[in-house]
Amino acid sequence: MRKIILVGMLGISFGGTDPIICSATWYNMHGAKTASGERMHRDSLTAAYNSKPFGTKLEVTNVENLKVCTVRVTDRMGKESRGKIDLSYAAFGRIANHGQGRIRVRIREI
């Protein structure tokens, strides 16, 4: 079992899409319209991410504590945000303490 977890954390995949390691932050623009046209809600499990289509479900794992959350892409980030993901307030809270602000995560499309 340990080998499977370790291999997964190194980014090796056995089917599906290869995981990506990047930094994650959280944002809370409650009520604002997202790039997909949906309204942002702080309790939703959503994310802003540039390289996947709207509606894509992503499994986001905090590489430090291995906590996992599934989010749906509903928004975009600025072009300078390459290699990052912004999680909704609720999604970030499932895998980390909001006070951390920025964490390292593994993202895998599901």
Buried (B, 14 or more C-beta within 10 A) or exposed (E): EEEEEEEBBEEEEEEEEEBBBBEBBBBEBEEEEBEBEBEBBBEBBBBBBBEBEBEBBBBBBBBEEEBBBEBBBBBBBEEEBEEBBBBBBBBBBBBBEEEBEEBEBBBBBE
